[in-house]
Amino acid sequence: MSTPPGSLVCVGLGMMLGAHLGPRARNQIEQADVVFVAASDALVELWLQEIRPDARSLQPFYAEGKPRHVTYREMTDAMLDEVRAGRRVCGAFYGHPGVFAKVPHDAIARARDEGFDASMEPGVSAEDCLYADLGIDPGHVGCQHFEASQLLFYRRHVDPSAYLVLWQIGLVGDRSHRRFSTSAAHRDLFVERLSEWYPLEHELIVYEAPTSPIESPRADRLALCDLPGAELRMCSTLVVPPARSMVPDTDMLARIAALDAGAKTARSDPNRTDVPTAIQKRGPFHV
């Protein structure tokens, strides 16, 4: 059975105006029959229109008091209608189109279910900017990521010896999917939950990635107990540095040491025949 002629690709615009758009994503925007755009602000959409003057904004689907799941379904429907009409459709989304972006995932899944070609091109996300701006290496002590409200709605496990990154902190506790912010009372509950793992005086960082070259990243430091009064927006991310050191697993370390000692003995035994010669002669390597 032949593949229908329509297609969909969702690309990332990155976080900073014009600076993060990769050549593959730009090519998809230029070559598409129809381009939809959901950007972080109107300025980014105006910039994209320099590449595609006919780009269609997805922002009008938002409305005060309108459930976001309805908005997202309507956005998805708008793109799929053009795909079904046989057109090459490109959805351009700020940041990474697969990170905290429901519409691209839903649209690609539905397009594939209907037999159309559909794919995603990655982009620079707020997480990428966060590591660079705050000087955090997620490989050093580890990094946990949660949507902030999940810590209130579910019993999640947090390791306070690793970094904790909490997304959409400005909406913490929202169950309506209609709000664009929640109250200090919701944040009080959130502080109560975080205090199960962190002392109230523990320092947090409210982070926001810059969206233009003339802006600086926001990195406001405050104590956990002061979080309810902080200025938090939809784009704010909360970073919780480690509160304690990692605890060595002495039993496992001893078992690994025994394995290493046994392997060393085997390599040094000239009568050992079950170890390949290449492994016996291989020297140490470095990374």
ZAMARGU-4260 file (C-alpha; in steps of 0.2 Angstrom, whole numbers, plus 5000, padded with zeros to 4 digits):
<rodrens>
0) 5000/5000/5000 | 5007/5017/4995 | 5010/5031/5008 | 4998/5045/5007 | 5006/5061/4999
5) 5004/5072/5014 | 5018/5073/5028 | 5022/5081/5044 | 5038/5087/5053 | 5040/5096/5069
10) 5055/5106/5072 | 5063/5116/5086 | 5067/5135/5085 | 5078/5134/5100 | 5076/5146/5115
15) 5086/5162/5108 | 5079/5172/5094 | 5087/5166/5078 | 5103/5160/5086 | 5097/5142/5089
20) 5089/5137/5073 | 5099/5123/5065 | 5101/5121/5046 | 5090/5105/5045 | 5076/5114/5054
25) 5077/5129/5044 | 5077/5119/5028 | 5061/5110/5033 | 5053/5127/5037 | 5058/5134/5020
30) 5053/5119/5010 | 5036/5115/5018 | 5020/5119/5009 | 5012/5125/5025 | 5021/5131/5041
35) 5013/5132/5058 | 5022/5141/5072 | 5021/5141/5091 | 5034/5153/5098 | 5038/5159/5115
40) 5033/5177/5111 | 5027/5188/5096 | 5044/5194/5092 | 5050/5176/5088 | 5035/5174/5077
45) 5039/5190/5068 | 5056/5184/5065 | 5050/5167/5058 | 5039/5177/5046 | 5055/5184/5038
50) 5058/5166/5032 | 5040/5161/5029 | 5029/5176/5028 | 5014/5164/5026 | 5018/5155/5043
55) 5002/5152/5053 | 5002/5156/5071 | 4995/5143/5084 | 4993/5156/5097 | 4975/5161/5093
60) 4970/5144/5099 | 4974/5149/5117 | 4960/5159/5127 | 4958/5164/5145 | 4949/5150/5155
65) 4950/5138/5140 | 4956/5121/5145 | 4974/5118/5138 | 4969/5100/5132 | 4956/5108/5121
70) 4968/5120/5114 | 4981/5107/5111 | 4968/5096/5102 | 4963/5110/5091 | 4981/5114/5086
75) 4984/5096/5082 | 4968/5095/5071 | 4974/5111/5062 | 4990/5103/5057 | 4983/5086/5053
80) 4969/5094/5042 | 4983/5101/5030 | 4992/5084/5030 | 4977/5075/5025 | 4975/5087/5011
85) 4991/5081/5004 | 5003/5095/5009 | 5020/5095/5017 | 5017/5102/5034 | 5030/5109/5046
90) 5026/5114/5064 | 5039/5125/5071 | 5040/5126/5090 | 5050/5135/5102 | 5064/5126/5111
95) 5064/5107/5108 | 5048/5101/5099 | 5048/5086/5110 | 5051/5094/5127 | 5036/5099/5137
100) 5027/5100/5120 | 5011/5090/5119 | 5005/5095/5102 | 5021/5089/5092 | 5020/5072/5100
105) 5001/5070/5097 | 5002/5076/5079 | 5016/5065/5074 | 5008/5050/5083 | 4991/5053/5074
110) 4999/5056/5057 | 5009/5040/5058 | 4993/5031/5064 | 4984/5037/5048 | 4999/5031/5037
115) 5008/5048/5034 | 5026/5051/5035 | 5029/5061/5051 | 5046/5065/5060 | 5054/5077/5073
120) 5069/5088/5072 | 5077/5092/5089 | 5081/5109/5095 | 5090/5118/5109 | 5079/5117/5124
125) 5078/5126/5141 | 5087/5111/5149 | 5102/5114/5137 | 5103/5132/5141 | 5101/5128/5160
130) 5116/5117/5160 | 5127/5131/5151 | 5120/5146/5161 | 5121/5138/5178 | 5137/5128/5175
135) 5129/5111/5179 | 5136/5095/5173 | 5122/5082/5174 | 5135/5068/5174 | 5143/5074/5190
140) 5131/5069/5203 | 5116/5066/5192 | 5101/5076/5188 | 5082/5072/5191 | 5068/5081/5181
145) 5050/5082/5186 | 5035/5092/5181 | 5033/5102/5197 | 5015/5097/5200 | 5019/5078/5200
150) 5028/5080/5217 | 5011/5085/5224 | 4999/5074/5214 | 5010/5058/5216 | 5022/5050/5228
155) 5038/5052/5218 | 5055/5047/5225 | 5068/5061/5226 | 5087/5059/5228 | 5093/5074/5237
160) 5111/5070/5233 | 5108/5074/5215 | 5102/5090/5206 | 5083/5092/5205 | 5075/5101/5191
165) 5057/5106/5192 | 5048/5112/5177 | 5033/5123/5176 | 5035/5129/5194 | 5023/5144/5191
170) 5009/5132/5188 | 5012/5120/5203 | 4997/5112/5209 | 4986/5117/5195 | 4973/5103/5191
175) 4961/5113/5180 | 4973/5115/5165 | 4965/5132/5163 | 4976/5143/5173 | 4992/5152/5169
180) 4998/5153/5187 | 4994/5147/5204 | 4994/5155/5221 | 5006/5157/5236 | 4995/5144/5245
185) 4999/5131/5231 | 5017/5135/5234 | 5015/5133/5252 | 5010/5115/5249 | 5025/5113/5237
190) 5037/5119/5251 | 5029/5107/5263 | 5032/5093/5251 | 5050/5098/5247 | 5054/5099/5265
195) 5053/5080/5266 | 5070/5080/5258 | 5077/5097/5260 | 5079/5109/5275 | 5069/5125/5274
200) 5085/5136/5272 | 5091/5126/5257 | 5096/5137/5243 | 5086/5135/5227 | 5088/5144/5210
205) 5074/5151/5199 | 5080/5150/5181 | 5074/5157/5165 | 5083/5155/5148 | 5086/5171/5138
210) 5075/5172/5122 | 5085/5186/5114 | 5104/5190/5113 | 5102/5206/5123 | 5094/5197/5138
215) 5104/5188/5152 | 5098/5172/5160 | 5088/5173/5176 | 5096/5164/5190 | 5088/5171/5206
220) 5094/5162/5222 | 5082/5160/5237 | 5079/5149/5252 | 5066/5135/5251 | 5055/5144/5264
225) 5054/5160/5253 | 5048/5151/5238 | 5029/5156/5240 | 5033/5174/5238 | 5045/5173/5223
230) 5040/5179/5206 | 5037/5164/5196 | 5031/5164/5178 | 5026/5150/5166 | 5043/5150/5159
235) 5051/5148/5176 | 5061/5132/5181 | 5066/5128/5199 | 5083/5121/5201 | 5087/5112/5218
240) 5105/5109/5221 | 5111/5093/5231 | 5108/5094/5249 | 5119/5080/5254 | 5134/5069/5247
245) 5132/5053/5239 | 5133/5038/5250 | 5145/5025/5244 | 5139/5007/5243 | 5153/4998/5252
250) 5146/4981/5249 | 5145/4983/5230 | 5162/4992/5229 | 5170/4977/5238 | 5162/4965/5225
255) 5168/4976/5211 | 5186/4976/5219 | 5185/4957/5220 | 5180/4955/5201 | 5194/4967/5196
260) 5207/4957/5207 | 5201/4941/5199 | 5203/4948/5181 | 5220/4955/5185 | 5226/4938/5191
265) 5218/4930/5175 | 5228/4942/5164 | 5244/4939/5173 | 5243/4920/5172 | 5253/4914/5157
270) 5245/4897/5157 | 5227/4904/5155 | 5220/4898/5139 | 5202/4904/5140 | 5206/4923/5138
275) 5208/4929/5121 | 5226/4934/5116 | 5220/4952/5111 | 5212/4954/5129 | 5228/4948/5137
280) 5239/4960/5128 | 5227/4975/5129 | 5234/4989/5139 | 5224/5002/5149 | 5214/5015/5140
285) 5209/5033/5144 | 5194/5043/5140
</rodrens>
